[in-house]
Amino acid sequence: MTATQGYFIEDMTVGLAASFTKTVSEKDIAMYADVSGDTNPVHLNEAFAAQTPFKTRIAHGMLSAGFISAVLGTKLPGPGAIYMSQTLRFKAPVKIGDTVTATCTVTEVVPEKRRAMLSTVCKIGDTVVIEGEAMVMVPSRPK
């Protein structure tokens, strides 16, 4: 694996896993709102958020889901992989200051189609905040 080339499909095996960890900041939420256009006040307005079941502002779910993309695009399979699909189940909120760890684990490899399936999970400590599955296209080793 290099900075410009991740795993090849021939190197992918069931059980292979990688993670990315990030502490969510106020700035992350503000920047995500700006880039995505999602200005829901539950993310940006403390007075509004105080009236919700969460009692405080929460991060955008897709911000944390983006950490899965960080794993797939930079670590496993890494550079050269193409994200094809993703399912997501949001299980718990992420708040400012929470440290989220996204982990992707290979569950199936289909060499003839150059595809890999991975379980995807984001956690704060032992608490699952997102779970799902991803499918990626993985390059073949040059012949």
Secondary structure, DSSP 8 states (H G I E B T S, - for coil): --SS----GGG--TT-EEEEEEE--HHHHHHHHHHH----HHHH-HHHHHTSTTSS----HHHHHHHHHHHHHHTSS-TT-EEEEEEEEE-S---TT-EEEEEEEEEEEEGGGTEEEEEEEEEETTEEEEEEEEEEE------
